[in-house]
Amino acid sequence: MADKPKVAIFSPNPMVSIAIESFSADGGDDIHVHPAGQGVWVARMAAELGAEPVLCGFIGGEVGSVLRPLLEQLPVELRLVETAEPSGAYIHDRRSGERQPVAQSAALPASRHEVDDLFSVTVAAALDCDLLAICGPYPDNTVPLEIYGGLVADVKANGKPVIVDLSSPRLDSALEGKPDLVKINDWQIAGFVSGPVDSEERMRAAMERVREEGAESVIVTRAGEPALALRDGGFCELTPPKFERGSREGCGDSMMGALAATIAAGREWEDVLRLSAAAGATNVLRAGLGTGSRKVIEELAPRVQLRPLD
């Protein structure tokens, strides 16, 4: 059997998530404690689809002491940089069926030395992997903007592909390094071009702009609407099976994890699109973010419609 593809994931701010639910058999409340954050959810889905994720991020403080063992339970290799400031955490009340924020403690900006350490750790991990996936920080100011362009450029210079899921101005920095793929949502790309993307023509023009600024390929998700993909001049629409009930939160991160795993594995572009769209759709069926069964994803993938828009 061939070796599993390895995926490095730059995730500055993994967090602790505490959710209150009402599924207890005795009528009481259920309390769920999980690792959270964009990079964590991306890593979880990449692992589900057969990759070996290497998660690179910060960890610190009392919350960090709780977060570390939670992360160690995931099928993920950890490259964590200790910080003087504590990691972030949040509490959501989901007893009503909706996610209602109760409390949140966000991470503070990292020091220059901590940022340098994370940059070095991430580049070293990426060069030992088949691909680097770059996720955004939370809050936005925890790492300096230039780190994104530097990561993309240094990893690309060593022959490794890089995919990013970022909004401006972090996206603008990453584009200077010329990433292989930008995955973005509709409001993020509207912010990038500082204008509306409310028609097919405007959206394609915005996606072409992202390519002109440095990206090889672009995928735009649009909540309940079909996603759009642009590569080598080919423009297409991705329509997965539609599920009316469930939450769309985390669908983009599930898609990003699938993109990382399938591109690292060398899958054909059509397979990459079908499996990543199916992963996003599968997330709707589950309460957990970045979760889903590989079997379900592979069963849904043939049902994803690819429609050329040229």
C-alpha positions in Angstrom: 0.0 0.0 0.0 1.3 3.5 -0.9 2.2 5.8 1.9 -0.5 8.2 3.1 -0.1 11.8 1.9 1.1 14.2 4.6 -0.4 17.6 5.0 1.1 20.4 7.1 -1.6 22.8 8.4 -0.8 26.3 9.6 -3.3 27.0 12.3 -2.2 29.9 14.6 -5.0 29.7 17.1 -6.5 26.3 18.0 -9.1 26.8 20.8 -11.2 24.9 23.3 -14.9 24.6 22.5 -17.4 23.9 25.3 -21.0 23.2 24.0 -24.1 22.8 26.2 -26.7 20.4 24.6 -29.9 18.8 25.8 -29.5 15.2 24.5 -29.0 13.6 27.9 -31.2 10.6 28.6 -32.2 11.8 32.1 -33.4 15.2 30.7 -30.4 17.1 32.0 -27.8 18.9 30.0 -24.9 17.4 28.0 -21.5 19.2 28.2 -19.1 18.6 25.3 -15.5 19.8 25.4 -13.6 19.6 22.1 -10.6 21.2 20.4 -11.8 23.8 17.9 -10.7 26.4 15.3 -10.4 26.4 11.6 -7.1 24.5 11.4 -8.4 21.8 13.8 -11.5 21.2 11.7 -9.4 21.2 8.5 -7.0 18.6 10.0 -9.8 16.4 11.2 -11.4 16.2 7.7 -8.0 15.7 6.0 -7.3 12.7 8.3 -10.8 11.3 7.6 -9.9 11.3 3.9 -6.7 9.4 4.4 -4.1 12.1 4.9 -1.7 12.4 7.8 -2.1 16.0 9.1 0.7 17.9 10.9 -0.9 20.7 12.9 1.3 23.8 13.5 0.0 26.4 15.9 0.3 28.3 19.2 -0.7 26.9 22.6 -0.4 28.5 26.0 -1.8 29.3 29.5 -4.4 27.5 31.5 -6.6 26.9 28.5 -3.6 25.5 26.7 -3.1 22.9 29.4 -6.7 21.7 28.7 -6.3 22.0 24.9 -3.2 19.9 24.5 -4.7 16.6 25.7 -7.8 17.3 23.5 -5.6 17.8 20.5 -3.6 14.7 21.3 -6.7 12.6 21.0 -7.0 13.5 17.3 -5.3 11.5 14.5 -2.9 14.5 14.0 0.8 15.1 14.6 1.3 18.2 16.7 4.0 20.9 16.2 2.9 23.4 18.9 4.7 26.6 20.0 4.3 27.6 23.6 3.1 31.2 24.1 3.2 33.5 27.1 -0.5 34.4 26.5 -3.3 31.8 26.9 -5.0 30.0 24.1 -8.6 31.0 23.3 -11.8 29.3 24.4 -15.6 29.7 23.9 -18.8 28.4 25.3 -21.9 27.8 23.1 -25.4 26.9 24.3 -27.0 24.7 21.7 -30.0 23.5 23.7 -32.4 25.5 21.4 -31.0 23.8 18.3 -29.0 26.9 17.4 -25.5 28.0 18.5 -25.9 30.8 21.0 -22.6 32.3 22.3 -22.4 32.4 26.1 -18.8 33.4 26.7 -15.5 33.7 24.8 -11.8 34.3 25.6 -9.8 35.1 22.5 -6.1 34.7 22.1 -3.9 37.8 22.3 -1.2 38.7 19.7 1.9 36.5 19.8 5.4 38.0 20.5 7.9 38.4 17.7 10.0 35.4 18.9 6.9 33.3 19.2 5.9 34.2 15.6 9.4 33.4 14.4 9.2 30.0 16.1 5.9 29.2 14.5 7.0 30.3 11.1 10.1 28.1 11.3 8.2 25.1 12.7 5.6 25.4 9.9 8.2 25.7 7.0 10.1 22.7 8.4 6.9 20.6 8.7 5.7 21.6 5.2 9.0 20.5 3.6 8.5 17.1 5.2 4.9 16.9 3.8 3.2 16.8 0.5 1.3 20.0 0.9 0.8 23.1 3.1 -2.7 24.3 4.0 -2.8 27.8 5.5 -5.7 28.8 7.7 -6.5 32.2 9.2 -5.9 33.4 12.8 -8.5 34.2 15.4 -8.6 37.0 16.2 -7.2 38.6 13.0 -4.3 40.3 14.8 -2.6 37.4 16.5 0.1 37.2 13.8 1.6 39.8 11.4 0.3 40.0 7.8 3.7 39.3 6.2 3.8 35.8 7.7 1.3 34.6 5.0 3.3 35.7 2.0 6.5 34.5 3.6 5.1 31.0 4.3 3.7 30.6 0.8 6.9 31.8 -0.9 9.3 29.8 1.2 7.4 26.5 0.9 6.7 27.0 -2.8 10.4 27.7 -3.4 11.1 24.2 -2.2 8.7 22.6 -4.6 5.7 22.0 -2.3 2.2 23.0 -3.2 0.3 25.5 -0.9 -3.4 26.1 -0.6 -4.9 28.9 1.5 -8.2 29.8 3.0 -7.9 33.4 4.0 -9.7 36.8 3.8 -8.1 40.2 3.0 -5.7 41.6 4.0 -4.1 38.2 4.9 -5.2 36.9 1.4 -3.4 39.8 -0.3 -0.2 38.9 1.6 -0.5 35.2 0.7 -1.0 36.0 -3.0 2.4 37.6 -3.1 3.8 34.1 -2.6 1.7 32.7 -5.5 -0.3 29.8 -3.8 -1.5 26.9 -5.9 -5.1 27.3 -4.7 -7.2 29.9 -2.9 -10.4 28.6 -1.3 -12.6 31.6 -0.3 -16.3 32.4 0.3 -18.4 34.9 -1.5 -18.3 37.7 1.1 -14.5 37.3 1.4 -14.0 37.7 -2.3 -16.3 40.7 -2.4 -14.0 42.2 0.3 -11.0 41.4 -1.8 -12.2 43.2 -4.9 -14.0 45.9 -2.8 -17.2 45.4 -4.9 -20.3 43.3 -5.5 -20.1 39.7 -6.8 -23.8 39.3 -7.3 -23.8 38.0 -10.9 -21.9 35.2 -12.7 -20.0 37.8 -14.7 -18.9 39.8 -11.6 -18.0 36.7 -9.7 -15.8 35.3 -12.5 -14.1 38.7 -12.9 -13.4 38.7 -9.2 -12.0 35.1 -9.4 -9.8 36.1 -12.4 -8.5 39.0 -10.3 -7.4 36.5 -7.6 -5.6 34.6 -10.2 -4.0 37.7 -11.7 -2.7 38.5 -8.2 -0.9 35.2 -7.9 -3.3 32.2 -7.4 -3.2 29.2 -9.8 -6.7 28.1 -9.0 -9.7 29.6 -7.1 -12.7 28.0 -5.5 -15.5 30.2 -4.1 -18.2 28.8 -1.7 -21.5 30.5 -1.6 -23.4 29.2 1.5 -26.4 27.2 0.2 -25.6 28.1 -3.5 -23.3 26.0 -5.7 -19.6 26.6 -5.3 -17.6 27.9 -8.3 -14.1 26.8 -9.4 -11.7 28.5 -11.8 -8.6 26.7 -13.1 -6.6 27.0 -16.3 -9.3 29.1 -17.8 -12.0 26.5 -17.0 -14.9 27.9 -15.0 -17.4 25.5 -13.5 -20.2 25.2 -10.9 -20.2 22.5 -8.2 -23.6 21.4 -6.9 -23.6 18.8 -4.2 -26.7 17.1 -2.8 -28.8 19.6 -0.9 -29.9 19.0 2.6 -32.6 21.2 4.1 -32.0 20.5 7.8 -28.7 20.8 9.5 -26.0 23.5 10.0 -23.8 25.0 7.3 -21.2 26.1 9.9 -17.9 24.3 9.3 -18.8 23.3 5.7 -16.0 25.4 4.3 -13.5 24.0 6.7 -14.6 20.4 5.8 -14.1 21.3 2.1 -10.7 22.8 2.8 -9.6 19.6 4.6 -10.8 17.5 1.7 -9.0 19.8 -0.7 -5.8 19.3 1.2 -6.1 15.5 1.4 -7.0 15.0 -2.2 -4.5 17.4 -3.7 -1.7 16.0 -1.5 -2.7 12.5 -2.8 -2.4 13.6 -6.4 -6.0 13.1 -7.3 -7.4 14.4 -10.6 -9.0 17.9 -10.5 -12.5 16.5 -11.1 -12.1 14.1 -8.2 -10.7 16.9 -6.0 -13.8 19.0 -6.7 -16.3 16.2 -6.3 -14.8 14.9 -3.0 -14.3 18.4 -1.5 -17.9 19.4 -2.3 -19.2 16.2 -0.9 -17.2 16.7 2.3 -18.8 20.1 2.7 -22.2 18.7 2.1 -21.6 15.8 4.6 -20.8 18.4 7.3 -24.4 19.7 7.1 -25.6 16.3 8.3 -23.6 16.4 11.5 -23.4 18.5 14.7 -19.6 18.5 14.9 -17.6 20.8 12.7 -15.1 19.4 10.3 -16.5 15.9 10.8 -18.0 13.3 8.5 -17.5 9.7 7.4 -15.2 9.0 4.5 -17.6 6.3 3.3 -20.5 8.8 3.2 -18.3 11.4 1.4 -17.3 8.9 -1.2 -20.9 7.8 -1.7 -22.0 11.4 -2.1 -19.1 12.4 -4.4 -20.6 10.9 -7.6 -23.8 12.9 -6.9 -21.9 16.2 -7.1 -22.8 17.9 -10.4 -20.0 19.7 -12.3 -21.4 22.1 -14.8 -19.1 24.1 -17.1 -20.0 27.8 -17.3 -17.7 28.8 -20.2 
